[in-house]
Amino acid sequence: MEIFNSLEEIRDIEPTVVALGNFDGVHRGHQQIIERTVRSADAMRLRSAVFTFSNHTSTLIKKLPDVKNILYPEEKARIIEDMGIDYLFNIPFTEEILTMPPARFVKDILVDKFMIREAYCGFNYSFGYKAEGTPEVLMHEGIKHGFGIHVQEPYEIDGVVVSSTYIRKLIAEGDMEKCTRFMGRMYSIGGEVVVGNKLGRTIGFPTSNIMIDESMATPPNGVYITYCTYNGVKYPSVTNVGVKPTVGTYAKNIETHIFNFDRELYGKKIKVEFIKRTREEKKFDSIEALSRQIESDCIMAKAYHREKGSL
């Protein structure tokens, strides 16, 4: 897959079928749009492409703080590439694009830059000045410029429309099982392992600690059954998200105990995938009481992993 990080980089490309949207979670609704794009491009012997923005549009449109990410940029690109896309147009969302009239947006970007022959988008896709560009406007412009438009109806699971906003809500509530169903994959957070207070090692449950990435949506404090990926290998694990109230005052972080694993990971990159929340974080009366609870948490997590055949 060829990635373009600015409009200026795009030149001498082949005609395309383009999936249009933020694709900030590449959730199951997004996946359907991308799959249809790839199939259409293959049938028409054109290049498949995804057009998205490298920053979230709400930040500029609503003048809000950065919207929390569901995917890291490199993970988003990898997922899109794995779906068979040829070109990823990962363009900064700027004031110029924000204020661009819809007709000019179509002509200058979709037609002249992307060499578009066909487009796929969601029912709520918007573009151009004051979001005046709608799927209906896109259809009108498509007739004018000679490219086809396919609009996907709302993608629902159990009567709920799949959206990145709803997925952020599920993450914030700690409903990781439903999050997995809506995303089509487990939610994950990655980072470099840092030195913690080393309490886990002294009580028999060594952990690998990563700091909270403030750019990412984060599950609430509590204990989770997880997988931990290191060096391309996925290991069953149990994870605490929180501030360790029993042993002092700490910044919120993620500490993972990896089963049947005894390697030192300080300074190494790991990824933690969240399967299921088992309890809230709480303050215990003593280190001994905390140790007993951790042992119980591990027993529960191991039972789950054994049932799934991963331990």
N, C-alpha and C positions, 0 to 999 in steps of 0.2 A: 504494500500500500504506500502510495506517495502522499506525504503530508505537506500542505501549504499553510504557513502561519501568517501570511499577509496577502492582500489582494495583489500587491506588486509582484509577488513571486509567481503568480499564475500566468503562464504564457505557453503557447504551443501545446495545449492539451487536446486530447481527442474529444469528440462530442459525448455528452453525458446524460445519464438518467440520475436525477439528484433527489435525495431524501432531505427535506427541509425541516428544521426544528432545533431546539436547544439540545435535546438528547442528553440532558444533564445527569440522568440516571441510567440511560440505556436500559430502561425497564421493559416489561413485556409488551407494553403498547408501542414503545419505540422500536423494539425488536421486530414487531410485525411490519412496521413501515420500512425498515431497512431490508428485511427479507424480501418484501415485494419489490423493492428497488433493485436488488441484486438479480432476482428472477427476470424482471423486465429487461434489464441491461443485457443479460445473457441472451435472451430471446431476440433482442434487436441488434445484437453484436455491437453494443456501445459500452462505454466505461461507466461503472457504477460509482456514485459519489455521495458523500454526506456533507452537508453544509451546516456548520454549527459555529458558535462563538466561543472564544477562549476564556471569556469572562461572562458572568451571568448578567443577562439583560436587565433584570430588576434593579440591580445596583445603580445603573445610570438612569433608568426610566423613573424610578420612585425615589431616587436619592437616599436609599436605605443603606445600612451597613452591608457588607458582603453577605450574600446568601450562602448558607453552609453547603458545602459540596457533599454529594453522595458518592462520587467517584473521584479518584485522583486523575489528573489529566492523562498520565501515561497509561493508566488502567482503562480509561475510556477509549483511548486510541487503540489499545490492544484488543478490546472486545469488538470494536467496530471492524478492525482488520480481520479478526477471526471469523466474522460474518461474511467475508468475501468482498468487501468494498475495495475499489481500486484507488480512489482519491478521497482524502479527507481535507476539506476546506475548513481549517480551524482559525477563524479570523477574529481579531479583536473587535468588540462591539464599541464603536466610537460615537462621539457626538455627531459626526458627519453622517454615519449610517442611521443614527436615531432620527435625524431631521430630514432624511432623504425622502422625497415624495415616492409613493409606491410604484408609480410608472417608471420613474428613473431607477429605482432599486432593481426592478425587473430587467430593464434594458442594460444598465451599466454593469450589473453584477451577474445576474442569472444568464442573460443572453450573451453579452460581450465577453465576460470573463470565463463563465462555466461552460459555454457552448451547449446550453441545455436543450435537450430534445423531449424530455419528459420529466415530470416532477411528482413526488409523493409527499404528502404532508398530513398532519392531523387536523381534526375538525376545528380546533381552536388556534390554528397557526395564524400569526399576525406579523406584519412587517411594515417598515416605512414610517413616515411621520405620524405621530400620535396613534400608531398601530392601526392606521386607516386601511392598510393592506390586509385583506381577508382572503380566505379560499375563493370566495366569489370574485373578488378583484383579480386574483391570480388567474382564474379561469378566463376572465375577460382579456387579460394581458397575454395569456397563452394563445388565444385565438389570433390576436394581433401579430404575435411573433412566431407562431407556428410550432408551439410545443404543447404537449398534452398534460393534463392535471388529473391526479387521482387523490381524492380526499378520504382519509380513513375515519370511520365513525368511532365514537368513544369505545375504547377497549375496556371491558368490565370483567371483574372477578367477583362472584357472589353479589352481583348488583351494584358494586362500587366501581366507579371509573378509576382506572389505574393512572396515577399522576405522580410526579416527583414531589409535589407538595404533600400529598397523602403519605408517601413513603417517608418523608422527613418526620411527619407526625408519628408514624409507627416506630421509627427509631427513637424519637424523643420519649415515647411511652414504654420502650423496652420490649415491644412486641416483635421479637426477631423472627419468630416462625411465620407470622403473616407477612412481615417484610420480605422474607425469602420468596414467598409465593408471588408477591407483586413485582419484585425485582427480577425474578428468574434466576437468582443466585444469592448466596449469603452476603450480608453486609459485612464489610471488612474495614479495618483500620491498620495501617502499617507504620513503621518507624524504626529508628535505631535504638537498640537496647542500651539503656543507661543504668548506672549504678543506683540501686535503691538503698533501703536501710538494712538490707541483708537479714531481716528478721525471719523471713521464710526459710532461709537455709538453716538457721539455728534451731527451728522447730520441726525440721524434716520436710518442708515443702518449699524448695527453692523456686524462685520465680524470675521470669524475664520481664523487665519493666520498660515500657515505652511511654513517653510523655504524650499528653493529649495534643493532637494537631488542631489548632484553633480554627483552621479553615474547613474542617470536616464536621458533619453532623455527628453527634456523640450520644450513645445510649446513656440512660440514667444510671446512677450508682447502683451497684448490685453485683451478684455473682451470676456468671453465664457459663453454660457448656459451649465450648469453642473448638475450633481447629487452629493450629499455629503452623504457618508455613515458613520454613527456613531452608535456604539454598535449594529451592524447588521441590522440597519434600514436605508433605502435609502430615502433621502429627496431632493426635487427639490431645485435648487439653481442657483446663478449666481456668476461668479468668475472673478477676475482680476488677471492676471499674469503680474508682472512688478515691477517698481521701485518707483511708486507714485511721478512722477515729479512735480506735482502741489504743494506738501506740503514739499518738501525737498529732500535730497539725501539719498536713502535707498538701501540696497542690494535687488536684485531681489527676490521676494517671491510670494506666492500664497495666496490670501485673498478671502474668500468665504462668501457670504451672503446667509444664509439658510432661505427660506421662511417659515413663520408660525412656527418659532422655537425661543425660548427665553432662552434656557439653557446655562449656562456658560461651555465652553469646554476647558479652559486653562489646559494644561497638559494631555489632552485626545487625543487618536489616531483617526484620521479621514481619509477617502479616498475620493478624488475628481475625478469623472469621467467626461471627456470632451466630450460634445455632438457637439457643434458648436461654431465657432468664429463669433462674431457679429461686432467687430470693433477693430482697433488698439488702443493701449494706447496713450494718448496725454496729453500735459500740458495745463491746463486751466488758464484763467486770474485771477480767484478768486475761493475761496472755494464755493461760492454760485453757480458759473457756474458749478463747479464739481458736486455739489449736484444735480443740475437739470439734468445733464447728467446721474448720477447714477440712479436717479428716472426713466429716460427714459429707461436705460438699464434693470431695474427691470421690467418695464411694458412689454418690449419685451420678456424677459425671462419667465415671468408669462404667457403670451399669448401662448408661445410655450408649456410650461408644461401643461396648461389647454387643449390645443389641443390634447396632448398625453395622457390626463387623469391622470396625476401624481400630479395635484394640484387642 
